[in-house]
Amino acid sequence: MDIKTFKRKIGLNIKSIRTKRDLKQTELADFSLVSKETIGKIERGQQNFTIDTLYAIAEVLKVEPKTLLDLDE
């Protein structure tokens, strides 16, 4: 798997969980202290992100960070 596909799958996991939690990108951004633009780019697989950002997003979504890294979903 190439890095572009890897980032895209993580982004799709984030988007899927976010929508199941009925959160808008703006709300996820506000609660995780990450800009809305960055959340959008992460969900589209267009943005590199730090472990801190991944952890913050997981906290808001109330999942373990490893859930966001699950590439089988």
Buried (B, 14 or more C-beta within 10 A) or exposed (E): EEEEEEBBBBBBBBBBBBEEEEBEBEBBBBBBEBEBEBBBBBBEBEBEBEEEBBBBBBEBBEBEBEBBEEEEE
